[in-house]
């Protein structure tokens, strides 16, 4: 007997066909069949044939074809080969979010190597999101909702673009691309933006930074929720009612703005140059800097002047000088 006799009816069985006609009418045909690429001619084909003859339609609208999990030698994992890794020890070591991060990094249709390093990165990401949430949520509630500083506005504009990119990728079932875009923004946010504005956020007049922090964190917790569901639920419920998984998906207005992106790139370049100078001199990142000269075109310098105080405080700069020139340069003198 064909071993796919019942497997070919899995959509009908899951939908309650013949047992719960109301439910079946609501969910059939289904949206998505996830399956391996090695059983297209068997499971996928058999299911299509059964649905065609029983219902006169296809059983789903989309098929997500996954690849195999390969061992470190790039061989398919199988019990017969004895190279299967069971997940329980990995879940205990890296957490469910860390293991899920590794799985979400795999592209549809492609084989994926078993890689503990990716799970370590996923755990580190979850811990960083937890710590960032504690930092932002630690600020006193600010009833002034204005976000009026150029750096804060530019950060949120970039985040709008990330929301739109991630949404587009997820709607196309390209979840690994969505995760890559979200994660890339998150590390820039932590490494550059937070370091630039957190001192301002602690001051009484720092309402713009505090409000930008809160808005950006709320969006990022919801963006990460499909990939890091447990840590996102933990940090979301510490300052919101209900579950993050029932919260509305963020909306992004990603109309391009070259000047805003130019500002963020220029600020990151200044930070990178100062950090490199300190690193090359084997000095602490908290060490003070005697003088920094920013050489650039007038319009670029005008933008950077709007974030002058943030740069001075974040990098411990004693003198920040703006010099007009045709080529961008950052010249650093350490104390």
Helices and strands as residue ranges (DSSP letters): G 7-9, H 10-15, H 21-27, E 30-36, G 37-39, I 40-44, H 45-55, E 60-66, E 69-70, H 88-104, E 112-113, H 116-137, H 150-171, H 175-188, I 189-194, H 195-202, H 207-224, H 229-237, G 244-246, H 258-280, E 289-296, H 298-305, H 308-315, E 320-324, E 329-334
